Structure formats: C-alpha cells, structure tokens
Amino acid sequence: MIIGVDKGHSVWKKSPCGAIGLLNESKENRPVGDKVILKLKALGHTVIDCSCDSANSVDEQLAAIVKKANSQKLDLFLSLHLNAGGGTGAEIYTTNTSGAKQQAKKLIDTYCNRTGFKNRGHKCKELYVLRHTIAPAMLIEMAFVDVESDFKKWNGLGYELIADAIVEGITGQVVQEKPQNKEECKVYELVKNKAVVRGSTGSYVYLMQSMLKVKGMYEGTIDGKAEYMTEKAIINYNTKYGLSNGNAKSFGPKCWYHIFHK
C-alpha cells in the first residue's frame, strides 16, 4: 500500500501546537508517528510523511497537510492526534461518505484491543483533512491528554507498543521487532537518565555527539564537551522530534530513548 501519515499538530513551541494537559499532544505525536512510518516501511509499504511542522495558523497547517497528501496517489491517509475534554480512551473519525469506514473500524478495534484504551468507536465528522484529502482518510484520537488514567496508560505502554498497535490495525500485519544488540542495550542503560546541557562533559557527551554526527545533526568536534555547537545540535534534535523534556537545550531521557530506538 501507499500510505500517507500525518503526525498531527505542529511541533512544540511552533504554532499551531496541539492540546496540552498531563500529556503534550505535539510532543507525544511525533515519536509515535515516526515509529509508525518506520514500521510500515519495514513491512514493505510506501509511506508519505504528510506532516506540517510549522505554520502561521491552523488553516495554513491543514492546507499544507492536505497538499502533501494530494500530491501523489495514496491508498490510505491517517492523521494522528490526542484528545482533550475530560473523556477517556480512543476514537477514530472518517467522513460519512468515506471509503475508509471499514478500515477505520478495524484500526480502532485493533488499537484498543492491543493497548487497553477504552474503545470509543468509529465516528463520522466532516473534519478538514478528512473532507479535502482525495484518498480514503482517517483521523485517530489515540488517548486523552487531560485524564490521569489515559496519561498513565500512555506512558506505561510507550511509543513502541502504541505504534505497533496502529500498524497492525492498518495492515493486519505484526511487526517483528529487530532485537537490540546486547552491548547497545548496556550502553543505553548507562546513559538513559543522563541530561546533557551546555557545560556538560564526559563520555556520555562524547557518545551523544557521535550519535548526532552520524545522523547529520552535529557539525562540531566530538570531544565530550558540550559547548555552543553541541547546544545548537541538541536544540535542533529536540525541535525536529518534539522531545524537549520541558527544556529544548537539554538532551534528556526521551532523547536518549529516541536516538537508541528510532
């Protein structure tokens, strides 16, 4: 299949960002969407990232998402979101005339069965991205940002399992995760709670610089000293993936998890 994936609202601190409560929608959607895209590709599907990371208004952002989606033929389009308003669980939307209705019902059922979130079902709503995307389109609200039970379940599951449930719901295929190298696992355990900020020094800073260099996101010297160029790379990494941990100048636990497991 050729699948378009939209990771929802703009990245954190870039208007228009998503709902904020115990969870921050813009921060949480990105890593889930990144993993969904990678897993779909691993299963042999072609994936188009239709996300818009920054816009001056909601209308501008939505138009940009739809433009990306409609710029090539897609078999299916999925927009990822988190909900707000005091409810619990997950739900999925299509338009009333959508060709994705059955696919949407399958996805929400699989997602809730796999994750344990309350199944709020399939609903019809004339949302902009659903109305204007040419391909059969769905929008899933994966959980509520402002309810403690959903917050705890979301964090307990983690991005990996949430993405697995979405991919299985779309394709009916289960991703066989590649086992992580044992030495790599040991290294991750040693550094996963470290925070790198400007002024930090040590082997874990050296490791972070090396990993960012491989990804093409660090242009400085790999010397184990976090100075201006390191701070710049940290800010860019946090901004790109929405992983700021409340401080875009800090490379913290979410960043370590992302760079080791993405």
NUVEX-682966 format. One line per field, with one value per residue: x, y, z of N, C-alpha, C in turn; residue number from 1; chain. Coordinates in steps of 0.02 Angstrom, whole numbers. Layout:
n.x: X ...
n.y: Y ...
n.z: Z ...
ca.x: X ...
ca.y: Y ...
ca.z: Z ...
c.x: X ...
c.y: Y ...
c.z: Z ...
nr: NUM ...
kette: A ...
//
This chain:
n.x: 42 15 37 -16 43 4 71 0 -32 75 252 307 304 296 181 30 14 -32 -157 -139 -105 -93 -19 72 12 79 211 204 145 237 352 278 218 335 383 277 285 413 394 291 359 455 379 360 281 245 273 213 261 155 156 152 265 273 177 85 -44 -190 -269 -177 -87 -168 -201 -76 -46 -145 -112 12 -33 -115 -30 18 -35 -123 -161 -218 -247 -189 -214 -137 -182 -205 -328 -437 -531 -583 -631 -609 -502 -495 -535 -598 -607 -698 -761 -937 -960 -847 -725 -653 -714 -734 -601 -565 -642 -585 -456 -473 -529 -427 -322 -370 -390 -260 -193 -270 -341 -497 -626 -694 -747 -795 -826 -918 -868 -852 -713 -577 -456 -503 -609 -548 -441 -397 -378 -446 -480 -429 -441 -364 -392 -290 -284 -329 -266 -284 -325 -295 -292 -279 -160 -68 -80 -37 99 144 132 214 297 332 249 124 136 153 25 -53 1 -26 -165 -189 -134 -150 -41 92 227 389 498 665 791 880 1053 1155 1262 1233 1115 1164 1241 1142 1068 1159 1165 1036 968 1042 1071 1113 1179 1229 1395 1408 1515 1607 1603 1475 1430 1517 1473 1341 1368 1433 1330 1236 1312 1321 1190 1189 1166 1249 1381 1498 1653 1692 1715 1677 1637 1512 1475 1441 1409 1366 1255 1174 1149 1077 961 910 885 789 689 657 603 516 551 583 581 537 636 718 853 912 972 889 808 701 759 873 809 744 850 919 824 746
n.y: -60 116 237 380 474 582 673 753 900 1047 1044 1059 1221 1282 1366 1306 1225 1070 996 1021 948 834 762 818 852 886 853 716 653 654 560 439 442 442 313 234 260 208 72 33 48 -50 -161 -163 -68 84 244 406 549 663 769 934 1038 1168 1317 1469 1476 1379 1350 1366 1265 1147 1154 1135 1004 931 965 900 768 753 765 653 487 403 256 257 370 431 523 571 599 671 678 793 857 788 657 477 358 300 353 355 443 468 539 544 488 419 308 239 185 49 12 102 59 -66 -26 50 -45 -143 -66 -27 -152 -199 -103 -77 39 122 88 202 200 211 361 482 630 792 838 946 889 765 789 852 777 672 533 386 428 440 490 472 482 454 446 530 687 747 669 568 426 390 455 384 256 280 320 205 109 158 226 131 15 73 121 -3 -59 27 7 -130 -121 -50 -129 -264 -337 -395 -316 -380 -353 -297 -373 -286 -251 -327 -260 -130 -113 -116 1 97 83 135 270 322 404 518 693 804 961 1128 1147 1025 882 734 553 517 630 633 516 554 662 591 507 599 658 554 553 668 786 857 969 1000 972 809 790 769 878 989 1121 1275 1227 1100 1124 1188 1082 997 1074 1078 942 913 1000 952 824 844 826 889 878 977 1069 1135 1145 1040 875 744 602 562 595 513 387 398 415 296 198 231
n.z: 0 -25 89 172 307 436 565 648 749 747 787 958 1029 909 822 745 894 979 1092 1269 1423 1550 1464 1321 1169 1046 1074 1101 990 883 901 903 775 695 721 675 538 508 540 453 332 352 336 203 143 53 116 142 220 279 363 436 505 552 552 515 554 600 487 384 414 403 268 211 249 182 51 35 50 -61 -166 -226 -276 -152 -59 63 199 354 500 649 817 983 1110 1202 1342 1447 1434 1415 1334 1160 993 823 668 515 362 325 202 171 99 188 298 346 361 460 569 591 626 747 831 837 887 1016 1075 1079 1157 1269 1293 1319 1204 1105 984 805 721 626 551 482 462 417 356 325 238 130 84 -48 -51 34 200 372 543 695 867 992 1132 1286 1336 1458 1564 1702 1703 1567 1539 1622 1566 1435 1453 1514 1414 1309 1161 1066 1078 1059 928 864 881 803 675 654 656 539 437 468 488 592 665 667 785 775 867 992 993 1117 1180 1146 1216 1347 1349 1328 1448 1538 1506 1496 1588 1594 1577 1454 1444 1397 1444 1505 1526 1479 1451 1410 1346 1239 1175 1140 1052 950 903 858 760 665 623 552 618 697 692 750 845 902 1059 1189 1260 1299 1213 1124 989 1017 1099 1005 917 1001 1025 895 874 973 930 802 830 935 1074 1195 1337 1420 1413 1287 1269 1327 1322 1360 1448 1356 1236 1231 1228 1105 1012 1024 995 885
ca.x: 0 46 1 3 38 10 85 -43 -16 145 298 300 328 286 109 -17 28 -91 -186 -91 -132 -41 22 75 -3 130 272 192 126 294 387 232 214 399 387 227 313 468 367 256 410 487 333 360 235 271 242 224 252 116 154 174 295 265 132 64 -114 -219 -291 -117 -60 -212 -195 -11 -52 -187 -74 60 -70 -144 21 29 -90 -119 -214 -247 -218 -203 -191 -129 -197 -225 -391 -443 -600 -604 -654 -556 -500 -476 -589 -573 -655 -697 -821 -994 -957 -778 -711 -609 -753 -718 -531 -564 -669 -534 -400 -489 -538 -361 -284 -394 -377 -188 -168 -312 -380 -569 -643 -748 -777 -788 -874 -915 -863 -827 -652 -545 -411 -543 -650 -510 -393 -427 -376 -486 -443 -450 -407 -371 -377 -260 -295 -343 -207 -301 -355 -239 -291 -250 -90 -29 -79 5 169 160 139 271 286 343 189 69 147 139 -48 -79 23 -65 -233 -191 -113 -162 25 126 298 437 549 735 820 933 1118 1162 1307 1196 1069 1203 1259 1081 1052 1206 1157 966 945 1088 1048 1168 1165 1291 1438 1418 1573 1610 1596 1407 1426 1553 1428 1286 1396 1446 1267 1207 1354 1300 1125 1198 1136 1301 1435 1556 1704 1673 1767 1649 1623 1451 1481 1390 1387 1328 1189 1136 1126 1025 901 885 858 727 639 637 565 471 574 621 581 525 693 744 926 934 965 869 787 663 806 912 766 731 910 938 771 711
ca.y: 0 182 264 446 481 649 668 798 970 1068 1028 1102 1290 1309 1372 1294 1162 1032 1000 1014 931 792 749 871 819 897 816 644 627 648 495 385 445 420 240 206 265 160 4 21 38 -115 -213 -160 -17 151 292 477 590 721 815 1004 1050 1238 1358 1530 1469 1312 1343 1358 1198 1097 1158 1107 932 906 974 845 706 751 775 588 441 365 207 271 427 429 580 551 653 657 711 831 871 752 589 426 311 317 353 367 481 474 574 499 456 396 239 211 168 -17 15 139 15 -116 5 69 -107 -173 -20 -31 -220 -206 -55 -75 101 116 96 250 183 248 416 521 703 825 873 974 843 708 812 877 727 632 462 368 461 427 529 436 514 395 447 597 718 781 621 532 355 385 477 329 202 302 316 135 72 183 241 71 -28 112 119 -72 -68 64 -27 -191 -101 -27 -178 -333 -368 -382 -301 -420 -305 -319 -373 -238 -276 -329 -207 -68 -110 -99 72 136 81 178 342 341 456 574 754 842 1032 1165 1143 955 849 664 503 516 686 608 469 592 698 542 483 655 667 502 573 730 841 891 990 1018 923 758 797 757 942 1019 1194 1307 1185 1043 1151 1201 1017 974 1113 1056 874 920 1035 908 766 861 785 937 864 1040 1114 1118 1147 981 809 704 532 549 600 451 333 409 406 225 151 253
ca.z: 0 -19 146 196 380 462 636 687 759 739 842 1017 1026 842 812 799 928 998 1160 1323 1488 1579 1405 1271 1106 995 1093 1102 924 837 905 881 702 667 727 630 471 501 544 390 281 365 311 131 117 37 162 129 280 258 420 431 570 574 511 548 578 592 418 343 428 375 195 193 258 126 -11 33 41 -128 -217 -258 -263 -90 -47 129 235 426 540 719 864 1051 1125 1264 1360 1507 1422 1418 1280 1092 943 755 627 443 340 318 136 161 81 240 357 371 383 523 622 604 660 816 869 848 930 1085 1099 1091 1208 1329 1298 1307 1134 1094 920 743 716 564 562 421 478 356 321 300 182 73 60 -101 -32 93 254 441 596 758 931 1023 1204 1312 1367 1521 1610 1732 1683 1499 1546 1649 1518 1379 1473 1529 1351 1271 1090 1025 1079 1029 855 842 878 745 613 647 640 470 388 488 496 655 654 705 806 771 934 1000 1011 1190 1202 1137 1272 1406 1344 1339 1520 1573 1490 1483 1634 1592 1543 1426 1432 1385 1502 1524 1499 1497 1398 1383 1299 1180 1142 1109 994 897 876 821 700 618 596 515 656 737 647 790 861 950 1110 1256 1294 1271 1206 1081 933 1046 1119 943 892 1048 1011 830 881 1011 889 747 853 990 1132 1236 1409 1454 1403 1220 1271 1365 1291 1418 1439 1294 1179 1231 1204 1034 970 1026 973 824
c.x: 43 5 28 -7 51 18 50 -18 58 187 292 337 327 211 89 -5 -37 -113 -132 -128 -79 7 21 68 53 194 263 178 186 329 343 228 278 404 336 255 368 443 329 305 444 444 325 312 272 235 262 210 218 114 177 200 285 221 111 -7 -136 -237 -231 -87 -102 -206 -130 -12 -90 -149 -23 24 -95 -93 42 -30 -76 -175 -252 -210 -238 -173 -192 -140 -207 -283 -387 -517 -627 -631 -597 -559 -483 -537 -560 -628 -643 -756 -876 -992 -890 -775 -668 -647 -735 -647 -526 -589 -619 -476 -416 -499 -471 -321 -306 -384 -304 -165 -207 -349 -454 -584 -705 -777 -760 -844 -865 -915 -829 -766 -614 -502 -448 -584 -609 -456 -427 -430 -424 -447 -474 -411 -418 -350 -354 -272 -313 -283 -220 -334 -299 -235 -261 -176 -46 -24 -33 79 190 171 202 256 289 279 129 75 132 64 -78 -61 -16 -137 -241 -183 -134 -98 56 200 340 495 619 764 877 997 1129 1207 1274 1148 1104 1220 1198 1063 1097 1191 1085 939 991 1055 1109 1145 1232 1332 1450 1482 1571 1598 1526 1395 1460 1508 1372 1310 1407 1382 1232 1246 1333 1235 1129 1171 1186 1361 1499 1605 1677 1728 1741 1636 1564 1458 1429 1364 1346 1258 1145 1108 1071 959 869 853 792 671 612 590 518 487 606 623 570 581 727 820 955 922 953 845 749 709 848 871 757 792 933 887 737 736
c.y: 63 220 332 450 553 644 722 869 984 1047 1080 1168 1319 1308 1338 1225 1131 1042 987 1000 894 768 810 839 826 859 741 614 611 580 436 384 422 344 206 206 213 88 -14 9 -30 -173 -209 -109 47 201 362 514 655 776 885 1024 1121 1276 1420 1526 1397 1300 1330 1288 1144 1095 1125 1030 901 911 917 779 699 758 709 543 401 313 222 330 422 489 560 610 626 702 752 842 829 682 539 383 341 313 370 399 469 520 521 460 424 323 204 188 100 -21 49 97 -39 -87 21 7 -139 -131 -28 -100 -228 -162 -55 -9 86 130 141 245 227 300 453 596 734 868 892 922 782 728 826 830 681 559 449 389 446 473 494 480 457 390 519 624 741 735 576 459 346 405 420 271 218 295 245 94 93 188 178 30 8 111 49 -83 -33 29 -91 -175 -80 -86 -250 -371 -349 -371 -347 -374 -336 -316 -323 -273 -272 -273 -139 -58 -89 -24 116 139 128 253 367 395 517 633 792 913 1066 1167 1073 928 775 618 502 574 666 561 506 629 650 520 538 668 616 521 638 790 876 906 1007 961 873 755 786 820 975 1095 1219 1261 1125 1066 1163 1135 988 1009 1089 986 875 950 989 853 781 825 828 924 928 1090 1094 1117 1086 918 759 635 518 551 537 393 338 392 334 179 170 215
c.z: 0 33 164 271 399 538 678 692 756 799 897 1008 956 829 747 831 953 1069 1213 1388 1526 1525 1360 1202 1055 1009 1085 1033 880 842 887 805 668 666 681 558 460 499 479 334 289 339 235 101 100 82 144 194 259 312 400 499 595 525 550 576 568 519 372 352 395 298 172 198 199 60 -19 18 -31 -184 -251 -241 -199 -89 17 161 308 460 614 766 935 1069 1190 1279 1416 1496 1433 1355 1212 1045 875 713 552 425 331 253 121 140 133 301 387 397 451 581 641 644 733 859 886 897 1003 1115 1119 1150 1273 1339 1285 1234 1127 1024 861 739 650 581 501 437 414 320 294 238 120 47 9 -82 26 156 322 488 662 816 977 1098 1223 1350 1439 1572 1636 1710 1613 1500 1570 1599 1459 1396 1488 1466 1314 1196 1047 1020 1048 953 827 832 817 680 602 628 568 422 404 498 562 641 698 722 801 841 938 1021 1087 1216 1198 1195 1336 1407 1359 1413 1560 1564 1490 1529 1637 1555 1519 1413 1419 1449 1527 1492 1517 1438 1368 1335 1234 1139 1105 1047 935 863 835 757 646 585 556 552 702 693 684 799 912 1004 1182 1295 1260 1271 1155 1027 958 1066 1058 916 936 1034 946 835 918 969 834 771 911 1054 1186 1310 1450 1445 1338 1217 1308 1325 1348 1401 1375 1233 1174 1204 1128 991 970 991 909 763
nr: 1 2 3 4 5 6 7 8 9 10 11 12 13 14 15 16 17 18 19 20 21 22 23 24 25 26 27 28 29 30 31 32 33 34 35 36 37 38 39 40 41 42 43 44 45 46 47 48 49 50 51 52 53 54 55 56 57 58 59 60 61 62 63 64 65 66 67 68 69 70 71 72 73 74 75 76 77 78 79 80 81 82 83 84 85 86 87 88 89 90 91 92 93 94 95 96 97 98 99 100 101 102 103 104 105 106 107 108 109 110 111 112 113 114 115 116 117 118 119 120 121 122 123 124 125 126 127 128 129 130 131 132 133 134 135 136 137 138 139 140 141 142 143 144 145 146 147 148 149 150 151 152 153 154 155 156 157 158 159 160 161 162 163 164 165 166 167 168 169 170 171 172 173 174 175 176 177 178 179 180 181 182 183 184 185 186 187 188 189 190 191 192 193 194 195 196 197 198 199 200 201 202 203 204 205 206 207 208 209 210 211 212 213 214 215 216 217 218 219 220 221 222 223 224 225 226 227 228 229 230 231 232 233 234 235 236 237 238 239 240 241 242 243 244 245 246 247 248 249 250 251 252 253 254 255 256 257 258 259 260 261 262
kette: A A A A A A A A A A A A A A A A A A A A A A A A A A A A A A A A A A A A A A A A A A A A A A A A A A A A A A A A A A A A A A A A A A A A A A A A A A A A A A A A A A A A A A A A A A A A A A A A A A A A A A A A A A A A A A A A A A A A A A A A A A A A A A A A A A A A A A A A A A A A A A A A A A A A A A A A A A A A A A A A A A A A A A A A A A A A A A A A A A A A A A A A A A A A A A A A A A A A A A A A A A A A A A A A A A A A A A A A A A A A A A A A A A A A A A A A A A A A A A A A A A A A A A A A A A A A A A A A A A A A A A
//
